[in-house]
């Protein structure tokens, strides 16, 4: 059964949408069992963030188009031993987000037993329209804690790509130490395991 947790006043304020009263939280393992037994439909619009079952934001047409453009651009760049996945789960310490785009090691059938974990992930990308606050706040914290090396936010309202790198790992306030913003006319370096493999023109992936 989910464990009960109380609000801890000495920690960071809870993210928007998280109740301040004691409620049930679940582990990644419990979440998997709930999906396997049909308690949660695997296609349900939820993802697990720090033990909270969170409803995913609705996606407008610009969001969908940008996701496809980003994937197409990355597929032409990444080495053969990497794969570009769209809206598929990655398993972290206490979360199982489903990023809009992720570049993961291509392990083929190994992922029949486990989703990609932190050591398998080279780059995570969120396409942000209505979800901009969550993607630059709560999700950035989740990815930084598990040391996802590169995190991009395709910021549709501002027509830029924000690149976060050098994660702190577990900390009181997990974050990325480096933050760069690339405008539509600039090219974003695509980096995997510390090596630049190419660049991506921001304008090419904006809807």
PyMOL CGO cylinders between C-alpha atoms (Angstrom):
from pymol import cmd
from pymol.cgo import CYLINDER

trace = [
    CYLINDER, 0.00, 0.00, 0.00, 1.18, 3.58, -0.58, 0.3, 1, 1, 1, 1, 1, 1,
    CYLINDER, 1.18, 3.58, -0.58, 3.02, 5.08, 2.37, 0.3, 1, 1, 1, 1, 1, 1,
    CYLINDER, 3.02, 5.08, 2.37, 1.70, 8.23, 4.02, 0.3, 1, 1, 1, 1, 1, 1,
    CYLINDER, 1.70, 8.23, 4.02, 3.95, 11.27, 4.07, 0.3, 1, 1, 1, 1, 1, 1,
    CYLINDER, 3.95, 11.27, 4.07, 3.49, 14.52, 5.92, 0.3, 1, 1, 1, 1, 1, 1,
    CYLINDER, 3.49, 14.52, 5.92, 4.41, 17.93, 4.66, 0.3, 1, 1, 1, 1, 1, 1,
    CYLINDER, 4.41, 17.93, 4.66, 7.88, 18.86, 5.87, 0.3, 1, 1, 1, 1, 1, 1,
    CYLINDER, 7.88, 18.86, 5.87, 7.99, 22.60, 6.44, 0.3, 1, 1, 1, 1, 1, 1,
    CYLINDER, 7.99, 22.60, 6.44, 11.79, 22.82, 6.48, 0.3, 1, 1, 1, 1, 1, 1,
    CYLINDER, 11.79, 22.82, 6.48, 12.07, 21.58, 2.87, 0.3, 1, 1, 1, 1, 1, 1,
    CYLINDER, 12.07, 21.58, 2.87, 11.36, 23.38, -0.39, 0.3, 1, 1, 1, 1, 1, 1,
    CYLINDER, 11.36, 23.38, -0.39, 7.72, 24.38, -0.98, 0.3, 1, 1, 1, 1, 1, 1,
    CYLINDER, 7.72, 24.38, -0.98, 5.79, 21.62, -2.68, 0.3, 1, 1, 1, 1, 1, 1,
    CYLINDER, 5.79, 21.62, -2.68, 5.36, 21.99, -6.46, 0.3, 1, 1, 1, 1, 1, 1,
    CYLINDER, 5.36, 21.99, -6.46, 2.14, 23.44, -7.79, 0.3, 1, 1, 1, 1, 1, 1,
    CYLINDER, 2.14, 23.44, -7.79, -0.68, 20.91, -7.69, 0.3, 1, 1, 1, 1, 1, 1,
    CYLINDER, -0.68, 20.91, -7.69, 0.76, 18.78, -4.86, 0.3, 1, 1, 1, 1, 1, 1,
    CYLINDER, 0.76, 18.78, -4.86, -1.54, 18.66, -1.82, 0.3, 1, 1, 1, 1, 1, 1,
    CYLINDER, -1.54, 18.66, -1.82, -0.26, 20.15, 1.43, 0.3, 1, 1, 1, 1, 1, 1,
    CYLINDER, -0.26, 20.15, 1.43, -2.16, 17.60, 3.50, 0.3, 1, 1, 1, 1, 1, 1,
    CYLINDER, -2.16, 17.60, 3.50, -0.89, 14.01, 4.09, 0.3, 1, 1, 1, 1, 1, 1,
    CYLINDER, -0.89, 14.01, 4.09, -1.78, 11.83, 1.11, 0.3, 1, 1, 1, 1, 1, 1,
    CYLINDER, -1.78, 11.83, 1.11, -0.55, 8.56, -0.38, 0.3, 1, 1, 1, 1, 1, 1,
    CYLINDER, -0.55, 8.56, -0.38, 2.67, 8.46, -2.37, 0.3, 1, 1, 1, 1, 1, 1,
    CYLINDER, 2.67, 8.46, -2.37, 3.93, 5.44, -4.26, 0.3, 1, 1, 1, 1, 1, 1,
    CYLINDER, 3.93, 5.44, -4.26, 7.31, 4.05, -5.21, 0.3, 1, 1, 1, 1, 1, 1,
    CYLINDER, 7.31, 4.05, -5.21, 8.40, 3.26, -8.74, 0.3, 1, 1, 1, 1, 1, 1,
    CYLINDER, 8.40, 3.26, -8.74, 7.98, -0.46, -7.97, 0.3, 1, 1, 1, 1, 1, 1,
    CYLINDER, 7.98, -0.46, -7.97, 4.42, 0.07, -6.73, 0.3, 1, 1, 1, 1, 1, 1,
    CYLINDER, 4.42, 0.07, -6.73, 3.67, 2.14, -9.81, 0.3, 1, 1, 1, 1, 1, 1,
    CYLINDER, 3.67, 2.14, -9.81, 4.90, -0.68, -12.06, 0.3, 1, 1, 1, 1, 1, 1,
    CYLINDER, 4.90, -0.68, -12.06, 2.74, -3.22, -10.24, 0.3, 1, 1, 1, 1, 1, 1,
    CYLINDER, 2.74, -3.22, -10.24, -0.32, -0.98, -10.58, 0.3, 1, 1, 1, 1, 1, 1,
    CYLINDER, -0.32, -0.98, -10.58, 0.27, -0.76, -14.34, 0.3, 1, 1, 1, 1, 1, 1,
    CYLINDER, 0.27, -0.76, -14.34, 0.93, -4.50, -14.67, 0.3, 1, 1, 1, 1, 1, 1,
    CYLINDER, 0.93, -4.50, -14.67, -2.25, -5.41, -12.79, 0.3, 1, 1, 1, 1, 1, 1,
    CYLINDER, -2.25, -5.41, -12.79, -4.39, -2.90, -14.69, 0.3, 1, 1, 1, 1, 1, 1,
    CYLINDER, -4.39, -2.90, -14.69, -5.09, -0.59, -11.74, 0.3, 1, 1, 1, 1, 1, 1,
    CYLINDER, -5.09, -0.59, -11.74, -3.53, 2.13, -13.88, 0.3, 1, 1, 1, 1, 1, 1,
    CYLINDER, -3.53, 2.13, -13.88, -3.99, 1.87, -17.64, 0.3, 1, 1, 1, 1, 1, 1,
    CYLINDER, -3.99, 1.87, -17.64, -0.59, 2.01, -19.34, 0.3, 1, 1, 1, 1, 1, 1,
    CYLINDER, -0.59, 2.01, -19.34, -2.04, 4.57, -21.75, 0.3, 1, 1, 1, 1, 1, 1,
    CYLINDER, -2.04, 4.57, -21.75, -3.52, 6.75, -19.00, 0.3, 1, 1, 1, 1, 1, 1,
    CYLINDER, -3.52, 6.75, -19.00, -2.39, 10.41, -19.13, 0.3, 1, 1, 1, 1, 1, 1,
    CYLINDER, -2.39, 10.41, -19.13, -0.27, 10.20, -15.98, 0.3, 1, 1, 1, 1, 1, 1,
    CYLINDER, -0.27, 10.20, -15.98, 3.40, 10.03, -15.08, 0.3, 1, 1, 1, 1, 1, 1,
    CYLINDER, 3.40, 10.03, -15.08, 5.16, 9.49, -11.75, 0.3, 1, 1, 1, 1, 1, 1,
    CYLINDER, 5.16, 9.49, -11.75, 7.10, 12.45, -10.35, 0.3, 1, 1, 1, 1, 1, 1,
    CYLINDER, 7.10, 12.45, -10.35, 8.78, 12.05, -6.95, 0.3, 1, 1, 1, 1, 1, 1,
    CYLINDER, 8.78, 12.05, -6.95, 6.14, 9.53, -5.89, 0.3, 1, 1, 1, 1, 1, 1,
    CYLINDER, 6.14, 9.53, -5.89, 3.20, 11.65, -7.05, 0.3, 1, 1, 1, 1, 1, 1,
    CYLINDER, 3.20, 11.65, -7.05, 0.91, 10.40, -9.80, 0.3, 1, 1, 1, 1, 1, 1,
    CYLINDER, 0.91, 10.40, -9.80, 0.70, 13.54, -11.96, 0.3, 1, 1, 1, 1, 1, 1,
    CYLINDER, 0.70, 13.54, -11.96, -1.64, 14.20, -14.87, 0.3, 1, 1, 1, 1, 1, 1,
    CYLINDER, -1.64, 14.20, -14.87, 0.24, 15.10, -18.03, 0.3, 1, 1, 1, 1, 1, 1,
    CYLINDER, 0.24, 15.10, -18.03, -0.56, 18.40, -19.69, 0.3, 1, 1, 1, 1, 1, 1,
    CYLINDER, -0.56, 18.40, -19.69, -2.72, 18.36, -22.82, 0.3, 1, 1, 1, 1, 1, 1,
    CYLINDER, -2.72, 18.36, -22.82, -0.73, 18.79, -26.04, 0.3, 1, 1, 1, 1, 1, 1,
    CYLINDER, -0.73, 18.79, -26.04, -1.74, 21.33, -28.66, 0.3, 1, 1, 1, 1, 1, 1,
    CYLINDER, -1.74, 21.33, -28.66, -0.87, 21.02, -32.34, 0.3, 1, 1, 1, 1, 1, 1,
    CYLINDER, -0.87, 21.02, -32.34, 2.32, 23.18, -32.07, 0.3, 1, 1, 1, 1, 1, 1,
    CYLINDER, 2.32, 23.18, -32.07, 3.54, 20.89, -29.28, 0.3, 1, 1, 1, 1, 1, 1,
    CYLINDER, 3.54, 20.89, -29.28, 2.96, 17.75, -31.35, 0.3, 1, 1, 1, 1, 1, 1,
    CYLINDER, 2.96, 17.75, -31.35, 4.61, 19.21, -34.46, 0.3, 1, 1, 1, 1, 1, 1,
    CYLINDER, 4.61, 19.21, -34.46, 7.66, 20.42, -32.50, 0.3, 1, 1, 1, 1, 1, 1,
    CYLINDER, 7.66, 20.42, -32.50, 8.14, 16.98, -30.96, 0.3, 1, 1, 1, 1, 1, 1,
    CYLINDER, 8.14, 16.98, -30.96, 8.19, 15.34, -34.38, 0.3, 1, 1, 1, 1, 1, 1,
    CYLINDER, 8.19, 15.34, -34.38, 10.58, 17.95, -35.78, 0.3, 1, 1, 1, 1, 1, 1,
    CYLINDER, 10.58, 17.95, -35.78, 12.98, 17.52, -32.85, 0.3, 1, 1, 1, 1, 1, 1,
    CYLINDER, 12.98, 17.52, -32.85, 12.98, 13.74, -33.20, 0.3, 1, 1, 1, 1, 1, 1,
    CYLINDER, 12.98, 13.74, -33.20, 13.57, 13.93, -36.97, 0.3, 1, 1, 1, 1, 1, 1,
    CYLINDER, 13.57, 13.93, -36.97, 16.50, 16.31, -36.50, 0.3, 1, 1, 1, 1, 1, 1,
    CYLINDER, 16.50, 16.31, -36.50, 18.11, 14.17, -33.80, 0.3, 1, 1, 1, 1, 1, 1,
    CYLINDER, 18.11, 14.17, -33.80, 17.72, 10.87, -35.65, 0.3, 1, 1, 1, 1, 1, 1,
    CYLINDER, 17.72, 10.87, -35.65, 20.01, 12.20, -38.37, 0.3, 1, 1, 1, 1, 1, 1,
    CYLINDER, 20.01, 12.20, -38.37, 22.69, 13.08, -35.79, 0.3, 1, 1, 1, 1, 1, 1,
    CYLINDER, 22.69, 13.08, -35.79, 22.87, 10.40, -33.11, 0.3, 1, 1, 1, 1, 1, 1,
    CYLINDER, 22.87, 10.40, -33.11, 25.28, 7.45, -33.49, 0.3, 1, 1, 1, 1, 1, 1,
    CYLINDER, 25.28, 7.45, -33.49, 23.89, 4.01, -34.32, 0.3, 1, 1, 1, 1, 1, 1,
    CYLINDER, 23.89, 4.01, -34.32, 24.19, 2.82, -30.72, 0.3, 1, 1, 1, 1, 1, 1,
    CYLINDER, 24.19, 2.82, -30.72, 21.72, 5.47, -29.53, 0.3, 1, 1, 1, 1, 1, 1,
    CYLINDER, 21.72, 5.47, -29.53, 17.97, 5.69, -30.06, 0.3, 1, 1, 1, 1, 1, 1,
    CYLINDER, 17.97, 5.69, -30.06, 15.57, 8.66, -30.11, 0.3, 1, 1, 1, 1, 1, 1,
    CYLINDER, 15.57, 8.66, -30.11, 12.31, 7.89, -28.34, 0.3, 1, 1, 1, 1, 1, 1,
    CYLINDER, 12.31, 7.89, -28.34, 9.13, 9.97, -28.07, 0.3, 1, 1, 1, 1, 1, 1,
    CYLINDER, 9.13, 9.97, -28.07, 6.92, 10.07, -24.95, 0.3, 1, 1, 1, 1, 1, 1,
    CYLINDER, 6.92, 10.07, -24.95, 8.27, 6.78, -23.63, 0.3, 1, 1, 1, 1, 1, 1,
    CYLINDER, 8.27, 6.78, -23.63, 9.07, 6.22, -19.93, 0.3, 1, 1, 1, 1, 1, 1,
    CYLINDER, 9.07, 6.22, -19.93, 12.46, 6.48, -18.29, 0.3, 1, 1, 1, 1, 1, 1,
    CYLINDER, 12.46, 6.48, -18.29, 12.87, 5.07, -14.79, 0.3, 1, 1, 1, 1, 1, 1,
    CYLINDER, 12.87, 5.07, -14.79, 14.53, 7.27, -12.17, 0.3, 1, 1, 1, 1, 1, 1,
    CYLINDER, 14.53, 7.27, -12.17, 14.95, 6.93, -8.40, 0.3, 1, 1, 1, 1, 1, 1,
    CYLINDER, 14.95, 6.93, -8.40, 11.44, 7.94, -7.35, 0.3, 1, 1, 1, 1, 1, 1,
    CYLINDER, 11.44, 7.94, -7.35, 10.00, 9.03, -10.69, 0.3, 1, 1, 1, 1, 1, 1,
    CYLINDER, 10.00, 9.03, -10.69, 9.00, 7.64, -14.04, 0.3, 1, 1, 1, 1, 1, 1,
    CYLINDER, 9.00, 7.64, -14.04, 8.52, 10.62, -16.35, 0.3, 1, 1, 1, 1, 1, 1,
    CYLINDER, 8.52, 10.62, -16.35, 7.62, 10.28, -20.02, 0.3, 1, 1, 1, 1, 1, 1,
    CYLINDER, 7.62, 10.28, -20.02, 9.64, 13.05, -21.66, 0.3, 1, 1, 1, 1, 1, 1,
    CYLINDER, 9.64, 13.05, -21.66, 8.54, 14.34, -25.03, 0.3, 1, 1, 1, 1, 1, 1,
    CYLINDER, 8.54, 14.34, -25.03, 11.87, 13.27, -26.54, 0.3, 1, 1, 1, 1, 1, 1,
    CYLINDER, 11.87, 13.27, -26.54, 14.77, 11.32, -25.06, 0.3, 1, 1, 1, 1, 1, 1,
    CYLINDER, 14.77, 11.32, -25.06, 18.05, 10.06, -26.50, 0.3, 1, 1, 1, 1, 1, 1,
    CYLINDER, 18.05, 10.06, -26.50, 18.84, 6.72, -24.88, 0.3, 1, 1, 1, 1, 1, 1,
    CYLINDER, 18.84, 6.72, -24.88, 21.32, 3.91, -25.42, 0.3, 1, 1, 1, 1, 1, 1,
    CYLINDER, 21.32, 3.91, -25.42, 19.94, 1.44, -27.94, 0.3, 1, 1, 1, 1, 1, 1,
    CYLINDER, 19.94, 1.44, -27.94, 19.77, -1.79, -25.94, 0.3, 1, 1, 1, 1, 1, 1,
    CYLINDER, 19.77, -1.79, -25.94, 17.06, -3.42, -28.03, 0.3, 1, 1, 1, 1, 1, 1,
    CYLINDER, 17.06, -3.42, -28.03, 15.24, -6.20, -26.20, 0.3, 1, 1, 1, 1, 1, 1,
    CYLINDER, 15.24, -6.20, -26.20, 16.90, -5.35, -22.87, 0.3, 1, 1, 1, 1, 1, 1,
    CYLINDER, 16.90, -5.35, -22.87, 14.12, -2.81, -22.46, 0.3, 1, 1, 1, 1, 1, 1,
    CYLINDER, 14.12, -2.81, -22.46, 11.56, -5.62, -22.34, 0.3, 1, 1, 1, 1, 1, 1,
    CYLINDER, 11.56, -5.62, -22.34, 12.45, -5.95, -18.64, 0.3, 1, 1, 1, 1, 1, 1,
    CYLINDER, 12.45, -5.95, -18.64, 13.34, -2.38, -17.71, 0.3, 1, 1, 1, 1, 1, 1,
    CYLINDER, 13.34, -2.38, -17.71, 12.79, 1.08, -19.10, 0.3, 1, 1, 1, 1, 1, 1,
    CYLINDER, 12.79, 1.08, -19.10, 15.94, 3.15, -19.70, 0.3, 1, 1, 1, 1, 1, 1,
    CYLINDER, 15.94, 3.15, -19.70, 17.48, 4.34, -16.44, 0.3, 1, 1, 1, 1, 1, 1,
    CYLINDER, 17.48, 4.34, -16.44, 19.70, 7.35, -15.66, 0.3, 1, 1, 1, 1, 1, 1,
    CYLINDER, 19.70, 7.35, -15.66, 22.85, 5.65, -16.96, 0.3, 1, 1, 1, 1, 1, 1,
    CYLINDER, 22.85, 5.65, -16.96, 21.10, 4.92, -20.29, 0.3, 1, 1, 1, 1, 1, 1,
    CYLINDER, 21.10, 4.92, -20.29, 19.93, 8.48, -20.93, 0.3, 1, 1, 1, 1, 1, 1,
    CYLINDER, 19.93, 8.48, -20.93, 22.10, 11.03, -22.74, 0.3, 1, 1, 1, 1, 1, 1,
    CYLINDER, 22.10, 11.03, -22.74, 19.57, 13.78, -23.37, 0.3, 1, 1, 1, 1, 1, 1,
    CYLINDER, 19.57, 13.78, -23.37, 16.01, 14.56, -22.27, 0.3, 1, 1, 1, 1, 1, 1,
    CYLINDER, 16.01, 14.56, -22.27, 13.82, 17.13, -24.01, 0.3, 1, 1, 1, 1, 1, 1,
    CYLINDER, 13.82, 17.13, -24.01, 10.48, 18.59, -22.96, 0.3, 1, 1, 1, 1, 1, 1,
    CYLINDER, 10.48, 18.59, -22.96, 8.38, 20.56, -25.45, 0.3, 1, 1, 1, 1, 1, 1,
    CYLINDER, 8.38, 20.56, -25.45, 6.91, 23.39, -23.39, 0.3, 1, 1, 1, 1, 1, 1,
    CYLINDER, 6.91, 23.39, -23.39, 3.80, 25.38, -24.11, 0.3, 1, 1, 1, 1, 1, 1,
    CYLINDER, 3.80, 25.38, -24.11, 1.27, 25.21, -21.27, 0.3, 1, 1, 1, 1, 1, 1,
    CYLINDER, 1.27, 25.21, -21.27, 3.74, 23.08, -19.26, 0.3, 1, 1, 1, 1, 1, 1,
    CYLINDER, 3.74, 23.08, -19.26, 6.57, 25.62, -19.20, 0.3, 1, 1, 1, 1, 1, 1,
    CYLINDER, 6.57, 25.62, -19.20, 6.40, 26.23, -15.44, 0.3, 1, 1, 1, 1, 1, 1,
    CYLINDER, 6.40, 26.23, -15.44, 6.44, 22.53, -14.60, 0.3, 1, 1, 1, 1, 1, 1,
    CYLINDER, 6.44, 22.53, -14.60, 9.19, 21.73, -17.11, 0.3, 1, 1, 1, 1, 1, 1,
    CYLINDER, 9.19, 21.73, -17.11, 11.52, 24.48, -15.87, 0.3, 1, 1, 1, 1, 1, 1,
    CYLINDER, 11.52, 24.48, -15.87, 10.70, 23.78, -12.24, 0.3, 1, 1, 1, 1, 1, 1,
    CYLINDER, 10.70, 23.78, -12.24, 9.64, 20.40, -10.95, 0.3, 1, 1, 1, 1, 1, 1,
    CYLINDER, 9.64, 20.40, -10.95, 10.81, 18.31, -13.91, 0.3, 1, 1, 1, 1, 1, 1,
    CYLINDER, 10.81, 18.31, -13.91, 14.17, 20.07, -14.05, 0.3, 1, 1, 1, 1, 1, 1,
    CYLINDER, 14.17, 20.07, -14.05, 14.64, 19.19, -10.39, 0.3, 1, 1, 1, 1, 1, 1,
    CYLINDER, 14.64, 19.19, -10.39, 13.75, 15.54, -11.03, 0.3, 1, 1, 1, 1, 1, 1,
    CYLINDER, 13.75, 15.54, -11.03, 16.20, 15.23, -13.93, 0.3, 1, 1, 1, 1, 1, 1,
    CYLINDER, 16.20, 15.23, -13.93, 18.99, 17.06, -12.08, 0.3, 1, 1, 1, 1, 1, 1,
    CYLINDER, 18.99, 17.06, -12.08, 18.66, 14.81, -9.03, 0.3, 1, 1, 1, 1, 1, 1,
    CYLINDER, 18.66, 14.81, -9.03, 19.22, 11.70, -11.15, 0.3, 1, 1, 1, 1, 1, 1,
    CYLINDER, 19.22, 11.70, -11.15, 22.10, 13.36, -13.03, 0.3, 1, 1, 1, 1, 1, 1,
    CYLINDER, 22.10, 13.36, -13.03, 20.55, 13.36, -16.48, 0.3, 1, 1, 1, 1, 1, 1,
    CYLINDER, 20.55, 13.36, -16.48, 23.49, 15.10, -18.19, 0.3, 1, 1, 1, 1, 1, 1,
    CYLINDER, 23.49, 15.10, -18.19, 21.65, 17.25, -20.72, 0.3, 1, 1, 1, 1, 1, 1,
    CYLINDER, 21.65, 17.25, -20.72, 18.13, 18.64, -20.40, 0.3, 1, 1, 1, 1, 1, 1,
    CYLINDER, 18.13, 18.64, -20.40, 16.51, 20.78, -23.07, 0.3, 1, 1, 1, 1, 1, 1,
    CYLINDER, 16.51, 20.78, -23.07, 13.32, 22.80, -22.82, 0.3, 1, 1, 1, 1, 1, 1,
    CYLINDER, 13.32, 22.80, -22.82, 11.90, 23.71, -26.23, 0.3, 1, 1, 1, 1, 1, 1,
    CYLINDER, 11.90, 23.71, -26.23, 10.22, 26.91, -25.08, 0.3, 1, 1, 1, 1, 1, 1,
    CYLINDER, 10.22, 26.91, -25.08, 7.45, 27.52, -27.62, 0.3, 1, 1, 1, 1, 1, 1,
    CYLINDER, 7.45, 27.52, -27.62, 6.06, 30.78, -26.15, 0.3, 1, 1, 1, 1, 1, 1,
    CYLINDER, 6.06, 30.78, -26.15, 9.50, 32.43, -26.42, 0.3, 1, 1, 1, 1, 1, 1,
    CYLINDER, 9.50, 32.43, -26.42, 10.67, 30.56, -29.57, 0.3, 1, 1, 1, 1, 1, 1,
    CYLINDER, 10.67, 30.56, -29.57, 13.93, 29.43, -27.93, 0.3, 1, 1, 1, 1, 1, 1,
    CYLINDER, 13.93, 29.43, -27.93, 15.61, 26.27, -26.73, 0.3, 1, 1, 1, 1, 1, 1,
    CYLINDER, 15.61, 26.27, -26.73, 16.91, 26.35, -23.16, 0.3, 1, 1, 1, 1, 1, 1,
    CYLINDER, 16.91, 26.35, -23.16, 19.76, 23.97, -22.44, 0.3, 1, 1, 1, 1, 1, 1,
    CYLINDER, 19.76, 23.97, -22.44, 20.53, 22.82, -18.90, 0.3, 1, 1, 1, 1, 1, 1,
    CYLINDER, 20.53, 22.82, -18.90, 23.73, 20.90, -18.15, 0.3, 1, 1, 1, 1, 1, 1,
    CYLINDER, 23.73, 20.90, -18.15, 26.08, 19.93, -15.30, 0.3, 1, 1, 1, 1, 1, 1,
    CYLINDER, 26.08, 19.93, -15.30, 23.48, 18.51, -12.87, 0.3, 1, 1, 1, 1, 1, 1,
    CYLINDER, 23.48, 18.51, -12.87, 24.09, 18.66, -9.14, 0.3, 1, 1, 1, 1, 1, 1,
    CYLINDER, 24.09, 18.66, -9.14, 22.71, 15.19, -8.44, 0.3, 1, 1, 1, 1, 1, 1,
    CYLINDER, 22.71, 15.19, -8.44, 21.01, 14.63, -5.07, 0.3, 1, 1, 1, 1, 1, 1,
    CYLINDER, 21.01, 14.63, -5.07, 20.97, 17.90, -3.14, 0.3, 1, 1, 1, 1, 1, 1,
    CYLINDER, 20.97, 17.90, -3.14, 18.67, 20.00, -1.00, 0.3, 1, 1, 1, 1, 1, 1,
    CYLINDER, 18.67, 20.00, -1.00, 17.74, 21.86, -4.20, 0.3, 1, 1, 1, 1, 1, 1,
    CYLINDER, 17.74, 21.86, -4.20, 18.70, 19.68, -7.18, 0.3, 1, 1, 1, 1, 1, 1,
    CYLINDER, 18.70, 19.68, -7.18, 19.43, 21.80, -10.23, 0.3, 1, 1, 1, 1, 1, 1,
    CYLINDER, 19.43, 21.80, -10.23, 21.67, 22.29, -13.25, 0.3, 1, 1, 1, 1, 1, 1,
    CYLINDER, 21.67, 22.29, -13.25, 24.69, 24.53, -12.83, 0.3, 1, 1, 1, 1, 1, 1,
    CYLINDER, 24.69, 24.53, -12.83, 24.75, 25.61, -16.48, 0.3, 1, 1, 1, 1, 1, 1,
    CYLINDER, 24.75, 25.61, -16.48, 21.86, 27.24, -18.35, 0.3, 1, 1, 1, 1, 1, 1,
    CYLINDER, 21.86, 27.24, -18.35, 22.07, 28.57, -21.92, 0.3, 1, 1, 1, 1, 1, 1,
    CYLINDER, 22.07, 28.57, -21.92, 19.34, 30.00, -24.13, 0.3, 1, 1, 1, 1, 1, 1,
    CYLINDER, 19.34, 30.00, -24.13, 19.45, 29.64, -27.93, 0.3, 1, 1, 1, 1, 1, 1,
    CYLINDER, 19.45, 29.64, -27.93, 17.31, 31.82, -30.20, 0.3, 1, 1, 1, 1, 1, 1,
    CYLINDER, 17.31, 31.82, -30.20, 15.71, 30.74, -33.46, 0.3, 1, 1, 1, 1, 1, 1,
    CYLINDER, 15.71, 30.74, -33.46, 18.74, 31.73, -35.58, 0.3, 1, 1, 1, 1, 1, 1,
    CYLINDER, 18.74, 31.73, -35.58, 21.26, 29.92, -33.38, 0.3, 1, 1, 1, 1, 1, 1,
    CYLINDER, 21.26, 29.92, -33.38, 22.46, 26.34, -33.47, 0.3, 1, 1, 1, 1, 1, 1,
    CYLINDER, 22.46, 26.34, -33.47, 22.31, 24.17, -30.34, 0.3, 1, 1, 1, 1, 1, 1,
    CYLINDER, 22.31, 24.17, -30.34, 25.24, 21.79, -29.74, 0.3, 1, 1, 1, 1, 1, 1,
    CYLINDER, 25.24, 21.79, -29.74, 24.05, 18.19, -29.39, 0.3, 1, 1, 1, 1, 1, 1,
    CYLINDER, 24.05, 18.19, -29.39, 26.21, 16.56, -26.71, 0.3, 1, 1, 1, 1, 1, 1,
    CYLINDER, 26.21, 16.56, -26.71, 26.26, 12.88, -25.71, 0.3, 1, 1, 1, 1, 1, 1,
    CYLINDER, 26.26, 12.88, -25.71, 28.50, 11.58, -22.90, 0.3, 1, 1, 1, 1, 1, 1,
    CYLINDER, 28.50, 11.58, -22.90, 30.49, 14.81, -23.00, 0.3, 1, 1, 1, 1, 1, 1,
    CYLINDER, 30.49, 14.81, -23.00, 31.12, 14.73, -26.76, 0.3, 1, 1, 1, 1, 1, 1,
    CYLINDER, 31.12, 14.73, -26.76, 29.60, 17.10, -29.30, 0.3, 1, 1, 1, 1, 1, 1,
    CYLINDER, 29.60, 17.10, -29.30, 28.05, 15.05, -32.11, 0.3, 1, 1, 1, 1, 1, 1,
    CYLINDER, 28.05, 15.05, -32.11, 26.57, 17.89, -34.13, 0.3, 1, 1, 1, 1, 1, 1,
    CYLINDER, 26.57, 17.89, -34.13, 24.33, 20.94, -33.96, 0.3, 1, 1, 1, 1, 1, 1,
    CYLINDER, 24.33, 20.94, -33.96, 20.65, 21.64, -34.41, 0.3, 1, 1, 1, 1, 1, 1,
    CYLINDER, 20.65, 21.64, -34.41, 19.22, 24.89, -35.79, 0.3, 1, 1, 1, 1, 1, 1,
    CYLINDER, 19.22, 24.89, -35.79, 16.53, 26.10, -33.43, 0.3, 1, 1, 1, 1, 1, 1,
    CYLINDER, 16.53, 26.10, -33.43, 14.32, 27.43, -36.24, 0.3, 1, 1, 1, 1, 1, 1,
    CYLINDER, 14.32, 27.43, -36.24, 14.22, 23.97, -37.85, 0.3, 1, 1, 1, 1, 1, 1,
    CYLINDER, 14.22, 23.97, -37.85, 12.38, 22.45, -34.88, 0.3, 1, 1, 1, 1, 1, 1,
    CYLINDER, 12.38, 22.45, -34.88, 9.99, 25.28, -34.07, 0.3, 1, 1, 1, 1, 1, 1,
    CYLINDER, 9.99, 25.28, -34.07, 6.44, 24.84, -35.42, 0.3, 1, 1, 1, 1, 1, 1,
]
cmd.load_cgo(trace, "trace")
